[in-house]
Amino acid sequence: MNRLSELINQLCPEGVEYKTLDDIANYRRGSFPQPYGQSSWYGGEGAMPFVQVADVTETFELVDETKQTISLLAQPKSVFVPKDTVIVTLQGTIGRVAITQYDSYVDRTLAIFESFKIDINKKYFAYQLKAKFDIEKQHARGSTLKTITKEEFSKFTIPVPPMEVQGEIVRILDNFTEPTAELTAELTAELTARKKQYEYYSEKLFDIKGHWKTYKLEDIADIGTGSSNTNEELEEGQYPFFVRSQEVRRKNSYEFDETAIITSGDGVGVGKIFHYIEGKYALHQRAYRIHITNDDILPKYYYYYMKATFLNYIQKACYHSSVTSIRRPMLNNYIVPVPPLAEQERIVSILDRFDALCNDISIGLSAEIEARKKQYEYYRDRLLTFKEKVA
C-alpha cells in the first residue's frame, strides 16, 4: 500500500480522469442461433467451447470445460472470442467477469470487449468492471431474470489512473485473491468428499432386500400439487419449487399443514431436488407434495429413499432422460421397499448424521467465503476508488 500511495502522490496527486466504457473499449454482445434447443447447434466434429453465463466463474476465469460446445454448423451464427479477451455477464447472474483462457464462442447473454481505445491494464479493467457491475446490477431491470443491456452499461464510468498505478493495484488484488481461492478450493474438495461418502452409504443402505415388503407410492401416500402462483422471485439453488410467497406470509394463510416431501414437477430440477417439511407451507403449482399416510412408514425414511433413488428411476422411466416434467403415473407407480420400523429408524439415524456432517461444512464454507468476500470487497473498493480530477 505504501508503494501505491507513493505512485498516486507522484503521478496523479490532483485525482484521475473518469471515462465511460464507451470511451474505453470497443465491445459487442455474443450471439447464438435460435432455437436454443436444436440439437444440430451442439457438439460433433470440430465443435468449440460455447460460453454461457454459468461458465464464468467468480475468479475472473472461465470454467475448465464449458457446459456446451457449439457445432460447426452453428459457429458462423455466433461470435468467436479469442483467448485473453475480457467478457462480462449481462443477464441472470449479472456482472461476472472473465479474461478468457481459451478460444471460444460466446452467448448473447454476455458482452465481449474486443479491443481498447486507450492504454489500460486488462486485469485492472476487469477488476473495475466487476466492481462497477456489483453496484449497478442492484438496479437492473426485470423481476425473475435481471438484465443489463449493452446500451445501459455503455455509460458506466470508471477511473483511469496512470498505467503504473493500475499495475500496482492489480498486483495487490491478485495477491489478496489467490490465497482466498485456494482456501475455498480446499473446503469445497472436503465438502465434495463428504457428499460422495454420503451417496455411497445411501446406496448401500437402500440396497433392496428380498424380504422387504414393497409398495407403490400411490398406496402409501397422498400425492398432490400446489396452487400458489406467485410473482416472487424464487431463491436460486435453495427452494426452486417450494415457495412461501410474501402474500401468503402477510395473510398468514397456508395451503398445507403436514409432514411432506416436496419434489419439482418440471424444469431442470426434475428428479433431483427434494425438500422435507414439517408444518405449514404454501406450494408452487409446478411442484408435487407427497404426504405419507401409512403408519408403518417413517416419512423421513421415505425422504432419504427418494433422494437416493428417484433420479435414477425418472431417467429410466423417460426416454433418454429427455423429460421436462413428471407425470402423475410416474409417481403413482414408484416402488418403495419398506423394512421394519426399527430398520427404518436405523437408516434415518445414519443418514441424519451424514447430512449434518455435509451441512456443517457447507454452512462453514459459505460463512468463510462470505467473510473473505466482504474483506476483499472492502479493500478492493478502497483500491479502485479515486478522487476525480477536475478538468
C-alpha positions in Angstrom: 0.0 0.0 0.0 2.9 2.4 0.7 4.2 1.8 -2.9 0.7 2.6 -4.3 0.4 5.7 -2.2 3.8 6.9 -3.4 2.8 6.3 -7.0 -0.5 8.1 -6.6 1.2 11.1 -4.9 3.8 11.2 -7.6 1.7 10.6 -10.8 -1.8 11.8 -10.0 -1.9 13.9 -6.9 -4.8 16.0 -8.2 -7.0 13.0 -8.9 -7.7 10.9 -12.0 -9.9 11.1 -15.0 -13.1 9.0 -15.1 -14.1 7.6 -18.5 -17.2 5.8 -19.8 -16.9 2.3 -21.0 -17.9 3.6 -24.4 -14.8 5.8 -24.3 -12.5 3.0 -23.1 -13.4 0.0 -25.3 -15.0 -1.5 -28.4 -17.5 -4.1 -27.4 -20.4 -6.2 -28.6 -22.8 -8.9 -27.4 -22.3 -12.5 -28.1 -24.8 -14.5 -30.2 -26.3 -17.9 -30.8 -28.7 -19.3 -33.4 -32.3 -19.9 -32.4 -34.0 -22.0 -31.1 -31.5 -22.9 -28.3 -32.8 -26.4 -28.1 -32.0 -27.5 -31.6 -29.6 -30.4 -31.3 -27.6 -29.6 -34.5 -26.2 -26.5 -32.9 -24.3 -28.5 -30.4 -21.3 -30.9 -30.4 -20.0 -33.0 -33.2 -16.7 -32.9 -35.1 -15.0 -29.6 -35.0 -17.1 -28.3 -32.0 -15.7 -25.5 -29.9 -16.3 -24.3 -26.4 -19.5 -22.3 -26.1 -19.5 -19.8 -23.2 -22.7 -19.1 -21.3 -23.3 -17.2 -18.0 -22.8 -20.4 -15.9 -19.4 -20.9 -17.5 -18.0 -17.7 -16.0 -16.5 -18.1 -12.5 -16.1 -15.6 -9.6 -12.3 -15.8 -10.1 -12.0 -13.9 -13.4 -11.7 -17.1 -15.4 -13.9 -19.5 -17.4 -14.6 -23.0 -16.1 -12.1 -25.6 -17.4 -14.7 -27.1 -19.6 -17.9 -25.3 -20.8 -21.2 -27.0 -20.3 -21.9 -26.9 -24.0 -19.9 -27.0 -27.2 -21.0 -25.3 -30.4 -21.1 -27.2 -33.6 -19.5 -26.3 -36.9 -23.0 -25.5 -38.3 -23.7 -23.0 -35.5 -20.3 -21.3 -35.3 -20.9 -18.8 -38.2 -24.1 -17.7 -36.3 -22.3 -17.0 -33.1 -19.3 -14.8 -32.1 -15.8 -16.1 -31.9 -13.8 -14.8 -29.0 -10.0 -15.4 -28.9 -8.1 -16.3 -25.7 -7.3 -13.4 -23.4 -10.5 -11.4 -24.0 -12.5 -9.6 -21.3 -16.2 -10.7 -21.1 -19.0 -9.9 -18.6 -22.3 -11.5 -18.0 -25.4 -9.3 -18.6 -28.4 -11.5 -17.7 -29.4 -13.6 -14.7 -26.2 -13.7 -12.7 -25.1 -10.3 -13.7 -21.5 -8.9 -13.5 -19.3 -12.0 -13.6 -16.1 -11.0 -15.4 -13.6 -13.2 -17.0 -10.4 -12.9 -19.1 -10.9 -15.9 -21.3 -8.1 -18.5 -21.1 -9.0 -20.3 -24.3 -10.6 -19.6 -27.7 -14.4 -20.0 -27.6 -17.7 -18.8 -28.9 -19.9 -16.6 -26.6 -23.6 -16.4 -26.0 -25.8 -13.3 -26.4 -26.2 -13.0 -22.6 -22.6 -11.7 -22.3 -20.7 -8.7 -23.5 -17.3 -9.0 -25.3 -14.7 -6.3 -25.0 -12.9 -6.8 -28.4 -10.3 -4.0 -28.2 -9.4 -0.9 -26.2 -9.4 2.7 -27.3 -6.9 3.8 -24.6 -3.9 2.4 -22.8 -5.3 0.3 -19.9 -4.2 -2.7 -18.0 -6.6 -5.5 -19.0 -6.7 -7.0 -15.5 -7.2 -3.6 -13.9 -10.1 -3.1 -16.3 -11.6 -6.4 -15.3 -11.4 -5.5 -11.6 -13.0 -2.2 -12.2 -15.7 -3.7 -14.4 -16.6 -6.3 -11.7 -16.8 -3.6 -9.0 -18.9 -1.3 -11.2 -21.4 -4.1 -12.1 -21.6 -5.2 -8.5 -23.1 -1.7 -7.8 -25.2 -1.3 -11.0 -26.8 -4.8 -11.0 -28.7 -3.8 -7.9 -30.8 -1.6 -10.2 -31.1 -4.0 -13.1 -34.4 -4.3 -14.9 -36.5 -7.4 -14.7 -38.2 -9.4 -11.9 -37.2 -13.0 -12.1 -34.5 -12.6 -14.8 -32.4 -9.5 -14.3 -30.8 -7.9 -17.3 -28.4 -5.0 -18.1 -28.3 -4.0 -21.8 -25.2 -3.0 -23.8 -26.7 0.4 -24.2 -27.1 0.8 -20.4 -23.6 -0.2 -19.4 -22.0 1.9 -22.2 -22.4 4.9 -19.9 -20.9 3.3 -16.8 -17.8 5.3 -15.7 -14.6 4.0 -14.1 -11.4 5.9 -13.0 -8.4 5.5 -15.3 -5.1 6.3 -13.4 -1.6 6.1 -14.9 -0.5 2.6 -16.0 2.0 2.3 -13.2 -0.8 2.8 -10.7 -3.0 0.3 -12.5 -0.3 -2.3 -12.4 0.3 -1.9 -8.6 -3.4 -2.2 -7.9 -3.5 -5.4 -9.9 -0.5 -6.8 -8.0 -2.2 -6.1 -4.7 -5.6 -7.5 -5.6 -4.1 -10.6 -7.2 -2.1 -11.3 -4.1 -5.2 -10.9 -2.0 -7.5 -13.2 -4.1 -5.2 -16.2 -4.7 -5.0 -17.4 -1.1 -8.8 -17.0 -0.8 -9.3 -19.0 -3.9 -7.0 -21.8 -2.6 -8.8 -22.0 0.8 -12.2 -22.1 -1.0 -11.0 -24.9 -3.2 -9.8 -26.9 -0.2 -13.1 -26.5 1.6 -15.0 -27.4 -1.5 -13.0 -30.5 -2.0 -13.7 -31.6 1.5 -17.4 -31.0 1.1 -17.4 -33.0 -2.2 -15.6 -35.9 -0.5 -18.2 -36.0 2.3 -21.1 -35.9 -0.2 -19.6 -38.8 -2.1 -19.3 -40.7 1.1 -22.9 -39.9 1.9 -24.1 -41.1 -1.6 -22.1 -44.3 -1.2 -23.7 -45.2 2.1 -27.2 -44.2 0.8 -26.8 -46.7 -2.0 -25.7 -49.4 0.4 -28.4 -48.8 2.9 -31.2 -48.8 0.3 -29.9 -51.9 -1.5 -33.3 -53.6 -1.7 -33.5 -56.8 0.3 -35.8 -59.6 -0.9 -37.6 -59.9 2.4 -38.6 -56.2 2.5 -42.2 -55.5 1.6 -42.7 -53.1 -1.3 -45.5 -50.7 -2.0 -46.5 -48.4 -4.9 -46.2 -44.9 -3.8 -49.9 -44.2 -4.6 -50.8 -46.9 -2.0 -49.0 -45.3 0.9 -49.2 -41.5 0.3 -51.4 -38.6 -0.5 -49.9 -37.0 -3.6 -50.8 -33.6 -4.9 -49.6 -30.3 -6.4 -49.6 -26.8 -5.1 -51.7 -23.9 -6.4 -49.7 -20.8 -5.4 -48.8 -18.8 -8.5 -46.6 -16.0 -7.1 -44.5 -13.5 -9.0 -42.0 -13.5 -6.2 -38.5 -14.4 -7.5 -37.6 -17.9 -6.5 -34.4 -18.4 -4.4 -31.7 -19.6 -6.7 -30.4 -23.0 -5.7 -32.3 -23.3 -2.4 -36.0 -23.7 -3.0 -36.6 -23.7 -6.7 -40.2 -25.0 -6.4 -41.1 -24.8 -2.7 -42.5 -21.4 -2.2 -43.7 -19.3 0.7 -44.8 -16.1 -1.1 -44.9 -12.7 0.5 -48.6 -12.7 0.0 -49.0 -15.9 1.9 -46.8 -14.8 4.8 -48.7 -11.5 5.0 -52.1 -13.1 5.3 -50.7 -16.0 7.4 -52.7 -18.4 5.2 -51.1 -21.6 4.1 -52.2 -24.4 1.8 -50.9 -27.3 3.9 -50.1 -28.2 7.4 -48.5 -31.6 7.4 -45.2 -33.6 7.1 -44.4 -33.9 3.4 -41.7 -34.5 0.8 -41.5 -31.8 -1.9 -40.2 -32.6 -5.4 -40.2 -30.4 -8.5 -42.7 -31.2 -11.2 -40.9 -29.7 -14.1 -37.8 -27.9 -15.2 -34.1 -28.5 -14.5 -34.8 -29.9 -11.1 -36.9 -32.8 -12.2 -35.8 -36.0 -10.4 -33.1 -34.1 -8.4 -34.5 -31.6 -5.9 -36.3 -32.7 -2.7 -37.3 -30.9 0.5 -38.6 -32.3 3.7 -41.1 -30.1 5.6 -43.0 -30.4 8.8 -45.7 -27.9 9.4 -47.4 -25.1 7.4 -46.4 -24.3 3.9 -47.6 -23.0 0.6 -46.6 -24.8 -2.6 -45.9 -23.7 -6.1 -48.2 -25.2 -8.7 -45.3 -26.8 -10.5 -44.3 -28.9 -7.5 -45.6 -32.1 -6.0 -46.2 -32.8 -2.4 -46.0 -36.3 -1.0 -47.6 -36.9 2.4 -47.1 -40.4 3.8 -50.3 -41.8 5.1 -49.2 -45.3 6.1 -48.2 -45.6 9.8 -45.7 -48.4 9.0 -43.5 -45.9 7.1 -41.5 -43.1 8.6 -41.7 -40.0 6.3 -38.0 -39.2 6.9 -37.1 -42.7 5.8 -39.1 -42.2 2.6 -37.5 -38.8 2.1 -34.0 -40.3 2.2 -35.0 -43.2 0.0 -36.4 -40.8 -2.6 -33.2 -38.7 -2.5 -31.1 -41.8 -3.2 -33.1 -43.4 -5.9 -35.7 -41.2 -7.6 -33.5 -39.6 -10.1 -32.4 -42.9 -11.4 -36.0 -44.0 -11.6 -37.0 -41.0 -13.6 -34.1 -41.4 -16.0 -35.2 -45.0 -16.7 -38.9 -44.2 -16.9 -38.3 -41.5 -19.5 -36.7 -41.8 -22.9 -33.0 -40.8 -22.8 -33.6 -38.5 -19.8 -35.4 -36.1 -22.1 -38.3 -35.5 -19.8 -39.1 -31.9 -18.8 -41.9 -32.8 -16.4 -43.1 -35.5 -14.1 -46.5 -37.1 -14.9 -48.7 -38.4 -12.1 -48.4 -42.1 -13.1 -44.6 -41.9 -12.7 -45.2 -41.0 -9.0 -48.1 -43.4 -8.5 -46.1 -46.4 -9.8 -42.8 -45.6 -7.9 -41.9 -48.7 -5.9 -40.9 -48.2 -2.3 -39.2 -51.0 -0.3 -40.2 -50.8 3.4 -38.2 -52.6 6.1 -39.4 -52.9 9.7 -39.7 -49.6 11.6 -36.6 -50.4 13.7 -34.5 -50.7 10.5 -36.1 -47.5 9.1 -35.1 -45.7 12.3 -31.5 -47.1 12.0 -31.2 -45.9 8.4 -32.6 -42.4 9.2 -30.2 -42.1 12.2 -27.2 -42.9 10.0 -28.2 -40.5 7.2 -29.1 -37.8 9.6 -25.5 -37.9 10.9 -24.1 -37.8 7.4 -26.5 -35.0 6.4 -25.3 -33.0 9.4 -21.7 -33.5 8.5 -22.3 -32.2 5.0 -24.4 -29.3 6.2 -21.9 -28.3 8.9 -19.1 -27.9 6.4 -21.4 -26.4 3.8 -22.5 -23.7 6.3 -18.9 -23.2 7.4 -17.8 -23.0 3.8 -20.5 -20.4 3.0 -19.6 -18.4 6.1 -15.9 -18.4 5.3 -16.4 -17.5 1.7 -18.8 -14.7 2.7 -16.3 -13.3 5.2 -13.4 -13.4 2.8 -15.6 -11.8 0.1 -16.6 -8.9 2.3 -13.0 -8.4 3.4 -11.9 -8.5 -0.3 -14.6 -6.1 -1.4 -13.7 -3.6 1.3 -10.0 -3.4 0.2 -11.0 -3.7 -3.5 -13.3 -0.7 -3.2 -10.7 1.3 -1.4 -8.1 0.5 -4.1 -10.3 1.1 -7.0 -11.8 4.5 -5.8 -10.0 7.7 -6.8 -10.7 11.4 -6.4 -12.0 12.6 -9.7 -9.7 15.1 -11.5 -11.3 18.5 -12.1 -11.0 19.5 -15.7 
